[in-house]
Amino acid sequence: MAEEEKRTLTAADRKRVAAKQGWRCRKCGKPLPVRYHVDHIREFSKGGSDREANLQSPMP
């Protein structure tokens, strides 16, 4: 897959990102809710990638 292609994150990908953060919001430090989402740190549309280092689980 080309680096600039966007891919769909799997449930395992999302879980890995949240676990890496200790199941806490990267911005405020509060525990993530049961239904959390994963977002790009640097927006994909602005050159960010789907690599794990560019993903975070903030509070909704």
Buried (B, 14 or more C-beta within 10 A) or exposed (E): EEEEEEEEBEEEBBBBBBEBBEEBBBEEEEEBEEEBBBBBEEEEEEEEBBEEEBBBBBBE
